[in-house]
Amino acid sequence: MEAATIALDSIDIFNPDSYARQGYPHREWALLRRHAPVYRYERPNVEPFWAVTRHADIVAISRQPRLYNNGLIPQVIPRESQITEAETIPFRTLLQMNPPEHGRYRGLTSPRFTPRAIRLLEGRMRAIAREVVDRAASRALDGVLEARQCDFVVDVAARLPLAAIGEMLGVPHEDWEPLLRWANEVIGAPDPEFRRGRRTSETVDQARLELFDYFARLAAERRRAPRGDLTSAIATARLDGDLLPVKEMLSYFFLLVVAGDETTRNATAGGLLAFIEHPEQWQRLRREPALMRSAVEEVLRWTSPLIQFRRVAAAESALRGQRICRGDVLALFYPSANRDEEVFADPDRFDIARQPNAHLAFGIGEHFCLGAHLARLELEAIFGQLVLRLEEVELAGPVQRLRSTFVGGIKHMPIRYRLKPAESA
């Protein structure tokens, strides 16, 4: 069915089961961009909101944080998930903060995430990427591996961001696995695979409390004996001469753990899937490794791991002729913006040499992703290893996607592959 034949009143862009079964609703978003780029979405399963699907509008809204501010919950939540703002906000991350408070808290750690600071980690990130791929290449036969299978998400894509954020925070290696579990349970709470308890909110709350308990103890240790890690920096940070309030300090760790895992993991898995589906682009990258940086940007545009963030109108305004009332919720659909025909030539083509590439995978404005440069480095590192060593790859089973209207994640992706050992790459 072509986008033009879909009726506006029947489009479904907010059903977590549809995201799990089919992935992103690009046809529906294309229809909205063309005919209703600021669309009042009213359906039985979700509180009404304005769906914003054009690149220019998302940029404009993101650059007016006082007019369109962050609510208590950063994303629109389906009613069926049984999460309410009152239940879910005994914590405050950067995502719930507005200027000027947001800038003050962000500034506590932003020097550690600048391009210059992140490039100092390049050698370590490449070493971790090699270790991750080495584990997948442990059965060498005559210089090239026999064909074997793995779950690429679990065995490869999740490993590098877990190690990166674990090392930056100074979390002991034996404690890394709980970080991954907490991230899965917070982001994947609507998915039965990650749910604990009957309600989505029970899963989120349990994971949050366990994470808070762990970092409360680790922060107390770092205050007694600071190190050079990110946990020490946050635990000893001061605003107006005072240590951070406990709620805000622990919420900082919560955001770093959850956000530090999701973007890179899902872009890595979605990126390899894109290369499997577009083998000519994979062969080009192998022939022209100098395209790695532009390839990473195209992977980010193509996968757009974050589906939507919300903003709340602080005053009446107008967008594309629509009257936005004070208190109205707007959902900014980043994957739609990243296929906007007004910005990207041939947007439905995966092109690793795409220039320019003004994607919004990391957002824009006040809430531009703090870890964007780290995520880029991680993606360069893991795909750099795969380009050198991955001889053959194909899907070995169905791709299983996360049941979520917030993050476009791949839970499981079985692949069949051949890898060169590191010494012969």
Residue pairs with C-beta under 8 A, 6 or more apart in sequence:
1 27
2 27
3 27
3 28
3 30
3 31
3 34
4 31
6 27
6 28
6 31
8 31
8 32
8 35
8 36
8 39
11 25
11 28
11 31
11 32
12 18
12 25
12 28
12 43
13 25
13 28
13 29
13 32
13 41
13 51
13 333
14 41
14 43
14 45
14 46
14 76
14 78
14 405
15 45
15 78
15 405
16 78
16 81
16 190
16 191
16 403
16 404
16 405
17 403
18 25
19 25
19 307
19 401
19 402
19 403
19 404
19 405
19 408
20 191
20 400
20 401
20 402
20 403
20 404
21 401
23 401
23 408
24 304
24 307
24 335
24 408
26 335
26 336
26 339
26 348
29 53
29 333
29 335
29 336
29 339
30 336
30 339
32 39
32 51
32 53
32 336
33 53
33 54
33 336
33 340
33 341
37 52
37 53
37 54
37 57
37 320
38 50
38 51
38 52
38 54
38 57
38 319
38 320
38 321
38 322
38 324
39 50
39 51
39 53
40 48
40 49
40 50
40 51
40 322
41 48
41 49
41 50
41 51
41 331
42 48
44 79
45 78
45 79
45 80
46 76
46 77
46 78
46 79
47 76
47 77
47 79
47 329
48 329
49 76
49 310
49 328
49 329
49 330
49 331
50 319
50 322
50 324
50 328
50 329
50 330
50 331
51 331
51 333
52 58
52 61
52 319
52 330
52 331
52 332
52 333
53 333
53 336
53 337
53 340
54 320
54 336
54 337
54 340
54 342
55 337
55 338
55 340
55 342
55 343
55 358
55 360
56 340
56 342
56 343
57 319
57 320
58 332
58 333
58 334
58 337
58 360
58 364
59 360
59 364
59 365
61 68
61 311
61 319
61 330
61 332
62 68
62 311
62 332
62 363
62 364
62 365
62 366
62 367
63 364
63 365
65 98
65 99
65 102
65 365
65 366
65 367
66 98
66 99
66 314
67 313
67 314
67 315
67 317
68 311
68 312
68 313
68 314
68 317
68 330
69 98
69 311
69 312
69 314
70 95
70 96
70 97
70 98
70 310
70 311
70 312
70 367
71 85
71 96
71 310
71 311
71 312
71 329
72 85
72 88
72 89
72 96
73 83
73 85
73 88
73 89
73 96
73 310
74 95
74 96
74 309
74 310
75 307
75 308
75 309
75 310
75 331
75 405
75 406
76 308
76 310
76 329
76 331
76 405
77 83
77 405
78 190
78 405
81 189
81 190
81 200
81 201
82 199
82 200
82 201
83 200
83 201
83 204
84 201
87 201
87 205
88 201
88 204
88 205
89 96
90 247
91 208
91 212
91 247
91 250
91 251
91 254
92 247
92 248
92 251
93 251
93 252
93 254
93 255
94 102
94 105
94 106
94 252
94 255
94 367
94 370
95 255
95 309
95 367
97 105
98 366
99 366
102 366
102 367
103 366
104 239
105 239
105 248
105 252
106 370
108 233
108 234
108 237
108 239
108 244
108 252
109 230
109 233
109 234
109 252
109 370
110 370
111 117
112 168
112 230
112 233
113 370
113 371
113 372
113 373
113 374
114 373
115 373
118 373
118 374
118 377
119 377
121 164
121 374
121 377
122 377
122 381
124 167
125 160
125 164
125 377
125 378
125 381
126 381
126 384
126 385
128 159
128 160
128 163
128 164
128 167
128 381
129 160
129 378
129 381
129 382
129 384
129 385
130 385
130 422
131 163
132 156
132 159
132 160
132 163
132 382
132 385
133 156
133 382
133 385
133 386
133 389
133 419
133 422
134 422
135 155
135 159
136 150
136 155
136 156
136 417
136 419
137 145
137 389
137 419
137 420
137 421
137 422
139 145
139 146
139 148
140 421
143 420
143 421
143 424
144 391
144 418
144 419
144 420
144 424
145 391
145 417
145 418
145 419
145 420
145 421
146 418
147 392
147 416
147 417
147 418
148 416
148 417
148 418
149 396
149 414
149 415
149 416
149 417
150 156
150 414
150 415
150 417
151 412
151 413
151 414
151 415
152 269
152 272
152 413
152 414
152 415
153 265
153 269
153 410
153 411
153 412
153 413
154 412
156 268
156 382
157 264
157 265
157 266
157 268
157 269
157 272
157 382
157 410
157 413
158 180
158 261
158 265
160 264
160 268
160 378
160 381
160 382
161 260
161 261
161 263
161 264
161 265
161 375
161 378
162 176
162 179
162 180
162 261
163 176
164 260
164 264
164 374
164 378
165 179
165 256
165 257
165 260
165 261
166 173
166 175
166 176
166 179
168 229
168 230
168 260
168 374
169 229
169 230
169 231
169 253
169 256
169 257
170 218
170 222
170 227
170 229
170 230
170 231
170 232
171 179
171 218
171 231
175 214
178 210
178 211
178 214
179 257
179 261
180 261
181 207
182 207
182 208
182 210
182 211
182 257
182 258
183 257
183 258
183 260
183 261
183 262
184 194
185 194
185 195
185 196
185 203
185 204
185 206
185 207
186 203
186 204
186 207
186 208
186 254
186 258
187 258
187 262
187 402
187 404
187 406
187 407
187 409
188 194
188 195
188 402
188 403
188 404
188 407
188 409
188 411
189 195
189 200
189 201
189 203
189 204
189 207
190 200
190 403
190 404
190 405
191 402
191 403
191 404
191 411
192 403
193 411
194 203
195 203
196 202
196 203
196 206
196 207
197 203
197 206
208 254
211 250
211 253
211 254
211 257
212 250
212 253
212 254
215 231
215 250
215 253
215 254
216 246
216 250
218 231
218 235
219 231
219 234
219 235
219 249
219 250
219 253
220 235
222 229
222 231
222 232
222 235
222 236
223 235
223 236
226 232
226 235
226 236
230 256
231 253
234 244
234 249
234 252
234 253
235 249
236 243
237 243
237 244
237 249
238 244
243 249
244 252
256 371
259 369
259 370
259 371
260 371
260 374
262 305
262 407
262 409
263 305
263 306
263 361
263 362
263 369
263 371
263 375
264 375
264 378
264 379
265 409
266 303
266 305
266 407
266 408
266 409
266 410
267 299
267 300
267 303
267 305
267 361
267 375
267 379
268 378
268 379
268 382
268 383
269 409
269 410
269 413
270 299
270 302
270 303
270 305
270 408
270 410
271 299
271 302
271 303
271 379
271 383
272 386
272 393
272 413
272 415
273 395
273 399
273 410
273 413
274 281
274 299
274 302
274 303
274 350
275 281
275 282
275 285
275 393
276 282
276 393
276 394
276 395
276 415
277 350
278 350
281 295
281 350
281 351
281 352
284 291
284 352
284 353
285 291
285 292
285 295
285 352
285 383
285 387
286 387
289 384
289 387
291 352
291 353
292 380
292 383
292 384
292 387
293 376
293 380
294 352
294 353
294 354
294 355
294 357
295 352
295 353
295 383
296 376
296 379
296 380
296 383
297 354
297 357
297 359
298 350
298 351
298 352
298 354
298 357
299 379
299 383
300 359
300 361
300 362
300 376
300 379
301 338
301 344
301 354
301 357
301 359
301 361
302 338
302 350
303 361
303 408
304 334
304 335
304 338
304 359
304 360
304 361
304 408
305 361
305 407
305 408
305 409
306 334
306 361
306 363
306 406
306 407
306 408
307 333
307 334
307 335
307 404
307 405
307 406
307 407
307 408
308 331
308 332
308 333
308 334
308 405
308 406
309 331
309 332
309 334
309 363
309 367
310 329
310 330
310 331
310 332
311 329
311 330
311 332
312 327
312 328
312 329
312 330
313 324
313 325
313 326
313 327
313 328
313 329
313 330
314 326
315 326
316 323
316 324
316 325
316 326
317 324
318 324
324 330
334 360
334 361
334 363
335 408
337 343
337 359
337 360
338 344
338 347
338 359
338 360
338 361
339 347
339 348
340 347
341 347
343 358
344 354
344 357
362 368
362 369
362 372
362 375
363 369
369 375
388 420
388 425
389 419
389 420
389 421
389 422
389 425
390 417
390 418
390 419
390 420
391 417
391 418
391 419
391 420
392 416
392 417
392 418
393 415
393 416
393 417
393 418
394 415
394 416
394 417
395 413
395 414
395 415
395 416
396 414
396 415
396 416
397 414
398 414
399 410
399 412
399 413
400 410
400 411
400 412
400 413
401 408
401 409
401 410
401 411
402 408
402 409
402 410
402 411
